[in-house]
Each structure stands twice: as C-alpha cells, then as structure tokens.
Amino acid sequence: MALDLFRDQIATRVRTIIAGETEPPTPAPWDCDDPGLISPDSPVRQVHRDPAMFVGGVRAILFQSVHPVAMRGVAEHSNYRSDPLGRLHRTASFIGTTTFGSAADARQSIRIVRVVHERVTGTLDDGSTYRAEDPDLLAWVHATEVDSFLRAYQRYGVNPLSSADADRYVADMAPIALALGATSAPQSRDELAKLLRSYDPVLAAGDDCREATRFMFAPPLPLTALPFYAVIFGAAVGLLPRRVRSLLLLPLGPGIDPLVLRPATVALTAALRWSMPIPAES
C-alpha cells in the first residue's frame, strides 16, 4: 500500500509538471476505415510512450525560443508569464492526441491549433509582419520538436531506435506538420539536420527569449516537484546544441552532463516507467 502510494505520487507530480492535470490518452483502436496519422507499428508510438518525452518537451520549448520571430509570437499571444508551463502542457496534449487518440480526435486537435494560429499575427521591430501560419515558422517548430523528442529518446529511452527506425520516426511525423500547414517536412534525420542548419543565420536570443528562459529555469512549482523538474530541465539543456546553450546563457561545466545529469535522468526515467505503466495498445 505504501509503495503504491509512493508510486502514484511520483507519477502525479512529474505528469503535472509536463502535461498538466490531463490524463494521458489511452491508445484508440485502429480503424482501417478511418486511419489516424500514426500507425500502430510506427516508432512514433514507441518514442511518445516513453518518459524520455518529458525531457524532449522541455528541450523543444528552449530550442524554439532562439528563433526571434517564433518567440515574438509566443511573447505577444500567450500567457506564459502567468503560466510558464502552459505551453508545455498544450504541446504534450497535442502530441498525445495526434499520436494515440482516434483519427477524429487527432483531426479535431489539428483544427483547433490552426484556428489559434489564424489569430497569432503581429508586427516586428523592423515594421514587417509575422503570422503563426507562416510555413517557415511551422517548419521550425515541427523540426525542433521532432529533433528534441528523438534525441531525448535515443539518450534516455528504454530501447533506442535503430538507424532505420530513427529515420522512419522523422518520416512518420511529417504528416502532422503538413496537416498544420507546413508546405514540406523532413523525411529522414539527414533532412532534419539540414533543415535545422538552414535556420542558423536567424537564430538569436533577444529580450523575449531571455525572459522566457528565466521562466522555464525557475517556474513557480510546488517544492515537492522542484527536484524532478530540475533533473528534467538539466537533461534538456544537456541535449541542446552548443550554440543554442550559448545563446540561452545556459552553459554546462565540464563533466556535468555525463557525470551528473545523465545518471540522474536515467534514474528518474526508470522510476517513471515503474510509476507510470504504459497502457496496452488496442
């Protein structure tokens, strides 16, 4: 009884940090007449069922913040200052629904995001306008999420993907980007890396980025949740490209990642697999 209570407490605290109060979706039965975006045998389901996704989600938010236009949209059209983890919760809900929910639920979730994007417009400092529906911005958000989820799983997941399955993961995620309005999406890790490199000339850390990073570094969480979040946040920083860590002013001292962050995150993800049993596929 005491062990079950302890296990439930771990699961609740960590799930609330990353996904909010919403319970993770139970995999829906596969309907051949109305197939969803992600097939049951896709490595996407393997990756997205693992607690390593918690690290990937935080990494994706940090990575996305160094694109000034994307960050301006977040700063002007979200309430992250009063709810710094709300965006992370919404991302987790969207990924869960489009991966494991029914085809109808996945399409509805995508429609909701597209409606929200229609309202996200504004003016930059140079007088030019931005809009969340811009395929270039959609491609950036998609690429950083796919890269983050895959890298987190390959380092901290229970059964890292083979090279072929890692490429298939990237390819199987592409339909989601296209459904959201991107005009193209990478089909392999090489294409993903090339796409991310193409954004290098525009990446920068302005005031909006710095403020968002401060909120992510120290969100207003209950004291009992802070140790778990600290491990997840540190592991996410350790997976960021060196240039991005430099832009965010989040350096890692020599040996911190392999000697401290990795062992702590391996232990945490193992505990989460024990405390949050994965629901069976239907």
C-alpha positions in Angstrom: 0.0 0.0 0.0 2.8 2.5 0.9 4.7 1.5 -2.2 1.7 2.1 -4.4 1.1 5.5 -2.8 4.7 6.5 -3.4 4.5 5.4 -7.0 1.3 7.4 -7.6 2.9 10.5 -6.0 5.9 10.3 -8.4 3.7 9.8 -11.4 1.3 12.6 -10.4 4.0 15.2 -9.7 6.0 14.6 -12.8 3.0 14.3 -15.1 1.5 17.5 -13.7 4.8 19.4 -14.5 4.9 18.4 -18.1 1.3 17.6 -19.1 -0.8 19.5 -16.6 -3.8 17.8 -15.0 -5.0 16.0 -18.1 -4.6 12.2 -18.0 -2.6 10.8 -20.9 -4.8 9.4 -23.7 -5.4 5.7 -24.0 -4.4 4.3 -27.4 -7.5 4.2 -29.5 -8.4 1.0 -31.5 -7.1 1.2 -35.1 -9.9 1.8 -37.5 -9.0 0.6 -41.1 -11.9 2.7 -42.5 -10.6 5.9 -40.8 -6.9 5.5 -40.2 -5.1 8.0 -38.0 -1.9 9.9 -38.6 0.3 7.4 -36.8 0.0 3.7 -37.4 0.2 1.2 -34.5 3.6 -0.2 -35.6 5.2 3.2 -36.1 8.3 4.1 -34.0 6.5 7.3 -33.2 4.3 5.4 -30.7 7.4 3.8 -29.2 9.1 7.2 -28.7 6.0 9.1 -27.5 5.1 6.4 -24.9 8.4 6.7 -23.0 9.1 9.1 -20.1 12.1 10.4 -22.0 9.5 12.6 -23.8 9.4 14.8 -20.7 13.0 15.8 -21.4 12.3 16.2 -25.1 9.3 18.5 -24.4 11.4 20.9 -22.3 14.2 20.9 -24.8 11.8 21.7 -27.7 10.5 24.8 -25.8 14.0 26.0 -25.1 15.2 25.3 -28.6 12.2 27.1 -30.2 12.8 30.2 -28.1 16.0 31.2 -30.0 14.0 32.0 -33.2 13.2 35.7 -32.7 10.0 35.6 -34.8 8.6 32.5 -33.2 9.4 33.9 -29.8 7.8 37.2 -30.5 4.6 35.3 -31.3 4.8 33.5 -28.0 5.5 36.6 -26.1 2.6 38.6 -27.6 0.0 35.9 -27.8 0.5 33.6 -24.8 0.2 33.8 -21.1 3.5 32.1 -20.3 4.4 34.9 -17.8 1.5 33.8 -15.6 1.5 30.2 -16.7 5.1 29.4 -17.7 4.4 25.7 -18.3 1.1 26.1 -20.0 2.7 25.9 -23.5 4.4 22.7 -22.5 1.1 21.2 -21.3 -0.6 22.1 -24.6 2.2 20.6 -26.6 2.0 17.4 -24.5 -1.7 17.2 -25.0 -1.5 17.8 -28.8 1.3 15.2 -29.2 -0.6 12.7 -27.1 -3.8 13.1 -29.1 -2.3 13.1 -32.5 -0.2 10.0 -31.6 -2.6 7.9 -29.6 -6.1 9.4 -30.0 -8.7 8.4 -32.5 -8.4 9.7 -36.1 -11.4 12.1 -35.4 -9.7 13.4 -32.2 -6.4 13.9 -34.0 -8.1 15.9 -36.8 -10.0 18.0 -34.3 -6.9 18.8 -32.3 -5.2 19.9 -35.5 -8.2 22.1 -36.4 -8.0 23.8 -33.0 -4.3 24.6 -33.4 -4.9 26.0 -36.9 -7.7 28.2 -35.6 -5.4 29.5 -32.9 -2.7 30.2 -35.4 -5.0 32.3 -37.5 -5.2 34.8 -34.7 -1.4 34.9 -34.0 -0.2 37.9 -36.1 1.8 41.0 -35.2 4.5 43.4 -36.2 8.2 43.1 -35.7 10.6 45.9 -34.7 11.6 46.5 -38.3 8.0 47.0 -39.3 7.5 43.7 -41.0 4.6 41.5 -40.0 4.6 37.9 -38.8 1.9 35.2 -38.6 1.9 31.8 -37.0 0.6 30.3 -40.2 3.8 31.1 -42.0 5.1 27.7 -43.3 8.6 28.7 -42.4 7.7 29.1 -38.8 5.6 25.9 -38.8 8.6 24.0 -40.2 10.8 25.4 -37.5 8.5 24.4 -34.6 8.0 20.9 -36.2 11.7 20.4 -36.7 12.7 21.4 -33.2 10.1 19.1 -31.7 10.9 16.1 -33.8 14.6 16.6 -33.2 14.1 17.1 -29.4 11.8 14.1 -29.0 14.1 11.8 -30.9 17.3 12.9 -29.3 15.7 12.6 -25.8 14.5 9.1 -26.6 17.8 7.9 -28.1 19.6 9.0 -25.0 17.1 8.2 -22.2 14.6 5.9 -23.8 14.3 2.3 -22.8 15.0 0.8 -26.2 16.8 3.3 -28.5 15.7 3.1 -32.2 17.8 1.6 -34.9 19.1 3.9 -37.6 16.3 2.9 -40.0 13.6 3.3 -37.3 15.0 6.7 -36.3 14.6 7.8 -40.0 11.1 6.3 -40.0 10.3 8.3 -36.9 11.1 11.5 -38.7 9.2 10.5 -41.8 6.1 9.3 -39.8 6.0 12.7 -38.0 5.9 14.6 -41.3 2.1 14.3 -41.9 1.4 16.2 -38.7 3.5 19.2 -39.9 1.7 19.1 -43.3 -1.7 18.9 -41.7 -0.9 22.0 -39.6 0.0 24.0 -42.8 3.7 23.4 -43.5 4.5 23.0 -47.2 7.2 20.4 -46.6 8.6 18.3 -43.8 11.8 16.3 -43.4 11.7 12.6 -44.2 14.9 11.5 -42.6 17.4 12.5 -39.9 19.7 13.9 -42.6 16.9 16.1 -44.0 16.0 17.1 -40.4 19.6 18.2 -39.6 19.8 20.1 -42.9 16.6 21.9 -42.2 17.7 22.9 -38.7 21.0 24.2 -40.0 19.2 26.4 -42.5 17.8 28.5 -39.6 21.3 29.2 -38.1 21.5 32.7 -39.7 18.3 33.9 -38.0 18.7 32.5 -34.5 19.3 34.9 -31.7 18.4 35.5 -28.1 16.6 38.8 -27.6 14.7 40.1 -24.6 11.7 37.9 -25.2 13.9 34.8 -25.3 15.8 35.7 -22.2 12.6 36.3 -20.2 11.1 33.0 -21.3 14.3 31.2 -20.4 14.2 32.6 -16.9 10.6 31.4 -16.5 11.5 27.9 -17.7 14.6 27.9 -15.5 12.6 28.6 -12.3 8.8 28.1 -12.8 6.5 28.5 -9.8 6.2 24.9 -8.9 5.5 23.2 -5.5 8.6 22.5 -3.6 8.0 18.8 -3.8 8.1 19.0 -7.6 11.2 21.1 -8.0 13.7 18.2 -7.7 12.0 16.3 -10.5 11.8 19.4 -12.7 15.4 20.3 -12.0 16.5 16.9 -13.4 14.3 17.2 -16.5 15.4 20.8 -17.2 19.1 20.0 -16.8 18.8 17.0 -19.1 17.0 19.1 -21.7 19.8 21.7 -21.5 22.4 18.9 -21.9 20.8 17.8 -25.2 20.7 21.3 -26.8 23.2 22.2 -29.5 26.2 24.0 -28.0 25.4 27.2 -29.9 21.8 27.2 -28.6 23.0 26.7 -25.0 25.4 29.7 -25.5 22.6 31.9 -26.8 20.4 31.0 -23.9 23.3 31.6 -21.4 22.9 28.0 -20.1 26.4 26.6 -20.1 27.3 23.2 -18.7 30.5 22.8 -16.7 33.0 20.1 -17.7 31.7 16.7 -16.7 28.3 17.9 -15.5 26.3 16.2 -18.3 27.9 12.7 -18.2 28.7 12.6 -14.5 25.6 14.3 -13.0 22.8 14.9 -15.5 22.7 11.6 -17.3 22.8 9.3 -14.3 20.1 11.4 -12.5 17.9 11.4 -15.6 18.4 7.7 -16.2 17.3 7.0 -12.7 14.3 9.4 -13.0 13.1 7.9 -16.3 13.4 4.4 -14.9 11.4 5.4 -11.8 8.8 7.0 -14.1 8.4 3.8 -16.1 7.8 2.0 -12.9 5.4 4.6 -11.6 3.5 5.3 -14.8 2.8 1.9 -16.5 2.3 2.2 -20.2 -1.2 1.4 -21.4 -1.5 -1.5 -23.8 -2.2 -0.9 -27.4 -5.7 -1.9 -28.6 
